């Protein structure tokens, strides 16, 4: 069952799964390390840090639709789930400008 909204714990678990998937793609993982300033060592140190996990989803959501679709299919989640998960983590609140 796909949650309508994510709890922070569910969002953290999805972010970890997304990170594991990113790590299986050499080019994407290299881009992640470059764009976030992370290292393999810092990932191990920060895996339980909710802000770091939010940055994983931020990076992922900036990818093209094909990459997002491939990952969601591999993880058996709906394509909108990473955004739902991101909203459950710090800084992910939906902004209403009106």
ABEGO torsion letter per residue (X at the ends): XBBABBBAAAAAAAAAAAAAAAAABAAAAAAAAAAAGBBAAAAAAAAABAAAAAAAAAAAAABBAAAAAAAAAAAGBBAAAAAAAAAABBGABBBBAX
